[in-house]
């Protein structure tokens, strides 16, 4: 059943995405392994998860519709009944094979069992004899070595051949590794339970061999998928859905931000300050992760700074924008992950961040020449990374930018922030460059809890006071009730 010509065509179609000018909006995710037109990742699978591309192909081919909760359950263990259904769908629905009729001897497979017909198909094909003469054990977990045997038997049943070995398992795992169905023979021999994301890798690998030839080498369990599109930002843009934004319901409190997710004592804001400093920052030894001074380059306006109080930590895609373009459908844990994703955060001048606000690139772009194209590319990568949509004006603006001025700009889904060259290759400020502040040599006197929001006329005035003292003493006057770094948000201009 090999069809080499079809694989060449699929490759040309995928490669054509890069050359499209400008790309049109699509609902699909793209894949290096299959034609995923019209398919979308399940809600419990993100683009950079292990086996994400293989799960996407499973959905595109109709090998899975997901579980009862609407997800795929990538970390759930696979049972023998599920395995039977996966394999028979490939054999019957994709490869066009027939299922012989006949009775089965398994007393533990009721006729009402979801997988009964598929278990019968495997039995009558001679793929399984059960765990005993009368039992199939449909609810038992499947080990890697068992899956290897089943996949190998289907491969041979379809006409595939492999070198002889002393045992069926030796023959199966060596054959499947050479075909890029399993990543290693050790994994294929294992007694550990197979999870559903692994089964997606195996199934798509086998399908690819039977239809076209060996696919790329599959990933090891635990490694993130390298998603097609890393490279030119224009190619990534074509993966984004164009849809109207949801304008209501947003509240910053819906996103738990500035959290210490790795438990090292540093919240996300301070982690980014430390990461983005071009020199080792001066730290307050009396406070965990308290940055006194450093050297930062603001990507948005091309300014060098030394005082952390002049910096904001910006969400490349603002929280309000994320909410409007898809995050309103997420659970709280997903929103927390997004709000604290250091690869989607950057330290910039406070004034540039506040100038940007929650606007998208069609409404605001960096004034710094070096940050213009990286910002557009990183915006696209973050939206693809989290499967967020774009409105028509936003999409068309970025299509023009990335097909024109920024046509050669590249980006990675895994680390979109590294689109900015100063972050990718840290350099000190050029000789003779002046910074907007002087190094924080000492602290201003501790003002204590002496101010309330009502003491300021505008939010900007309250923010200026807050920024002066916060890096040294924290929010001593309790002006930032939600901990987002913005003081007295209820005041005018707040």
N, C-alpha and C positions, 0 to 999 in steps of 0.2 A: 504493500500500500504506500510505499514511499513516493512522494511527489516533490522532487527537488525544485522544479520550476515554481511551485507555489511558494516555497520558502524564499526564493530569490525575489519574487514579486512582493512578498511581505516586507522583506528588507528594504526594497526600493521605496515602498510606501512610507515606511518609518523614516528613512533617510530624507525623504521628500519634505517632511515637516520642517527640517532645518532650512531648506531653500525656499519655502513658501514666503511670498511677499505681498502684503502682510498676511499673517495667518488669520484664518477665520475662527470665530468662537466655536468650540466643540464641547460636548458633554462628556466625551470619553477621556479616560486616562490612556496614555500611550504605553506600549510595552515592547521590549526588544525580543520577546519570545513569541508573542501571538498578536493577532489583530484584535485589539480590545475596544474597537469602535462601539460606543454606546454603553460601555461598562463603567461602573464606578466602584471604588473601594467600599467595603463594608464599614459601618460606623465604628467598629472596634478594631480596625486595622488602619494605621497611618502609613503614608507613602514610604517612609524610611524603615519600617519594621522589617524584621526577618521574614523573608518569603512573601512580602507584600505583592510583588509583581506576579508571582505564581498564583497567589490567591485571586488576584485580579483576572488572570487568564482562566482560572477555574470558573469564575462567574461568567466571563465572556463566552466561554464554550458551552455553558449550561451544565457543567459537571456539578455545580452546587448552587443552591438558592439561599444558602445560609441556614441558620438555626431558627428556632421558634421565637427568639427574642429579636430577630432581625439582623444579628451579627453573624460572623463566621465562627467565632470561638477558636481563635488561632492557638491558644494555649491549652485547650481542652484535650484530654487524651482520646485517642481513637479506639472505638470498639470494633469487634469483628463484623457486626451487622453493617456499620457505616462503611467499613472497608469494602465489603461486598458490593454495596450500592455504588460507591465511587468507581470501582473497577468495571462493573457491568455498564454503567452509563458510558464510560469510555469505549468499551467493546461494542455495545449495541448502538448507542446514539451518535457517537462521533466516528467510529471506524466502520459502522454499518454491518457489524457481525450479527449472527443469528443466535438466539437462545434456544437450544433444543428443549422439547417438551419432555416431561417425565415426572414421576413422583420422587420425593426426597425422603430419606429414612429418619430425619432429625425430629425427634419428639419434642425438642425444646424450641422449635420454630413454629409458632402458631400461624395459621393462615392470615390472621389479622395483623401480624407483625409488619411494620413499615418496610422491612427489608426482605420479607419472605420470598417474593418473586425473584429478587436478585440473588439471594442465596441459592435458590433452586437453579437459576441459570448457571452459576459457578459450578454447582455439583454436577449438572448434566453436561457441562463442557469438560469435565474431568479436572477442573482447577483445584477443587477441594474434596476431601473425603470426610471432613469434620474432625473434631477432637476425639471422637470415638465413633463406633458404628451407628450410634443413635443420637449423638449430640453435636451441634455446631457451636454452641456457646456464643450466641450473638452479642451478649452484653459484656463478654470478657474483653479486657484491654488487649491490644495487639502489640507485639514486640517488633523491633526493627527486623530481626531475622525472619519472622513470619511474613512481614510485608514483602521483604526481598524475594521470598519464594513465590508468593502470589503474583507479583509483578513480572517476575522472570517467566512464569508459566504462561501468562497472557502474551508476553513477547514471543515465546516459542509457538504458541497457538496461532499467532498471526503470521508465522513464517520466518521469524527471526532466528538466527543461529549464533551460537557462541562456542568457543573451544571447550572440549571436555575437561572435567576435573574429577577428582576422586569422589566428591560429594556434591549433591545438588546445591547446598548452600555455598560452597566454594565457587561453583560455576556461576551461581546467581549473582553473588556480590561482585566478583571480578568482572562479569559481563556488564552489570548495571553501572559500575563505576566507569568502565571504558566508554559507555554510552552517555555519560553525564546525567544519569538518572539519580544516583546517590553521590554525595560529595566524596566519601571515602569508604573503603571496604570495612574499616572498623565500625563506622556508623551502621552499615548494612548488616553486620553480624550481631549487633548489640541485643541484649536482653531487656533493655530499657523500653518503657512504653512509648509508642510513637504518638506525637501530638498532631493536631489537625493541620498546623502550618507546615510541618514536615511532609505530611501526606500530599499537600498541594505541590511541593517541590517534586516529589516522586512521580505524581500523576502527570504533571505537565512535562516532565522530562521524558517519561515513557511515550506520551502522546506525540511529542515532538519527533522522537525517533521513528515512530511508526508512520508518521505523515511526511516528514521532511528530512530527517537526519539528526545527528546529535546537536543539542542546544549548547549554549555557553555552560561552563562549569558551574554547578549549582553552589549556593552558599552553605557554609557550615552553620549549624544551629547556633543561634546567639549573635550572629553577625548581621548588621543592618543590610538591607538590600541596596545595591547601587542602582538608583532609579534613572532610567533613560531620560535625558534632558539636562543632566549636569553638563555644562558646556555653554553654548550660546544661550543667552537669556531669551532671545526671540523664540527658540524652540520650546522653552518652558512655557512661555506665554500661551502657546496654542493649546495647552492642557487645561486652561482655566474656563470655567463656565461663566457665561455672561447672563446676569439676572438682575432684576431690580433689587435695591437694598431694602432691608426692613428698617424703617425709620424710628420705631418706637420700642419702649421697654428697656432701654439700656440704662444701667447704673454701674458706676465703677466698682461698687461693692460686690458685684456679681463675679468679679475676677480677683481671686486672692493673690495679691502681688507682693513683691519684696519679701518673699518667704525664704527660709533657710532649708531648702529641700534636701540638701545632702548632709545636713546635720553637723556642719563643721564650724558653726558659730558665726558664719558670715551670711547675711541675707543677700538676695540677688543684686540689690543696688550696689552694695559694697564689693561684691564679687566682680561686677563689671568695671567699677572704678579701678580696682587693682589690676584687672586684666588689661584695660586700655591705657594705663599709664606707660609712657615711653621709657621711663626710668623706674627703678624700684621705689615705690612710694614711701614717704615717711609715715610711720604708723604710731599711734598713741599706745604705748605699752600697757597703759592702765585700762584700756577698753578693747574688747575683741573686735578686730577688723575695722578699727577706727582710723580712717585715712586723714592725715594732716596736710600733706602736700604731695605733689608728683608733677608729671608733665604730660599733658593731654593735647591731642589734636582734634578739634571739632570738625567732623567730616562735612557738616552742613554748610559752614560758612568759612572754612579755611583758617581758623583761628587757633593759636597755641595758648594754652592756659596752664597755670600752676596751682591754682587754688580750687579745691573740690567744690567749694560753695558756689562757684560760677558754672557748675555743670549740672545738667539734668541727664537722667538715664531714660532714653527715648525708646518706646516700642516702635520699631520700624513700621509695622502696621498697627496703628493705634487701637486701643481696646474698643473704643466706640465703633471704629470702622470694621473691626473683626466681628463684633456683635451684629452689625447691620448686614454683613456679607456671609453669615453662616454660623457664627459662634452662638447665636440664640438657640440653636438646636443641640448644643453640647451639654454634657453634664458638668457639674462644678469641678470635678477633678480635671477634665480636659481644659476647662478655662484657666484653672490654676497652672497647668503645665504650660499653656500658651503665655500667660502673663509673666512667667519666670523663665522663659526659654532664653538663655544667655546668647544663643546664636541668632536671636532676633532682636537683640538689644544693643544699643550703642550709646556711649557717653558723648554728649554734644553741649554746646553753650546753652544756657537756660533760655536766652532770648531767642535762639533759633528754634528751639523746641516749642516755645510758647507761640512763636509766629506760625509754626506748622499746625499746632492744635491737633484736631482729629481729621484734617483734610487729606484727601487722596492725591496722587501725583498730578491729576488733571487740574487740581486747584492750588497745589504747592509743590515746589521742588527746591532742592538746595541751591543757594547762591554761589557756593564754592565750586569752581570748575572741576576740581579733582573728585568731588563727591557726587556730581550730577548723574553720570552713567552708572556708577556703582549703586547709588540709591535706587534707581529704576530697576536694576537687575535684582537687588536684594529684596525689594518690595514684591516682585514677581515670585521669587523663590519662597518667601514666607507664605504667600497665598497658596502656592502649590503644595508646600510642605503640610499645610493645615486644611487643604481642600476648601479654601474660601473662594467665593465668587467675586466677580467684578461687575460694576454697572457699565453700560455701554460707553459712556464718555471716558471713564477711567481706562477701559480696555483699548479703545481707539487711540487715546493719547499715548499709551505705552507702546502700542504696535508701531506708531509713527516714530517714536523715539528710538526703539530698539531695532528698527529697520533702517534708521537713518543715522543720526549723530552717534548713537551708541551701538551700532551694528556688530562691532567686534567684542562687545562686553560679555564676559563669561561669569558663571556663578555656579555654586554647588548647593543642592538642596540640603545636604547635611550641615553645612556651615555657611549660610547665606551672608553672614556678617563679613566673611572674608572676601567678599566682592570689593570691599574697600581696601585699596592697596596699602594704605598706611597701617592698617591692622594686620594685613597679611605679611608685610615686611616692615616691622617697626623701625623708624628712624628718629633721631633727635631733631629738634628744631634746627633749621639751617643757621649758620653763623650770621649774626646780625639781625636775626628775627626778633621782633619784640612781641612780648606776650601781653595779654589784656590785664593781667594781674601780676602782683609780685609774689614770690614764694611766701607761704604762711610760716613766718619765722616764730611767731608767738601767737598767743590767743588774746582775743578781746576779753575784757572783764565779763564774768558770768552775769547775765542780766537777771537770772532767776525767773520765777513765775510772776512777771510784773506787767504783762500785757494780755489783753483779750482782743478778740477780733473787732469788737466795737471800738477799740482805740484807734483803728486805721480807717481812712476814708475809702480806700480802694483795695482790691485784692493785690494789685502790683505793689502797693506800699507795704502790705503785710508780708508779701513774699520776700521783698528786699530785706526786711528785718529778720525773717525766718532764715533766709540763706546766709545771713551774716553770722548767726550764732549756731545754727544746726550742726555744721561739721565739727564743732568743738564741744558742744554741750547737749546735743540732741534737741528734741522738741520740748524745751524746758517750760515754755509758756502754753503748751498744749494747743497750738494753733492748727495742727494737722490731724484732725480727728480720725481720718481713715488711713493714715500712714502712707499716703501715696506721694509725699514730697511736695504737695501743693497746699499752701496755707490759706485758711479762711476762704474757701471756695464759694461761700454764699455772698461774699461782698461784690460790689459792682466790678465788672471786668474780670470776675473770677470764673 
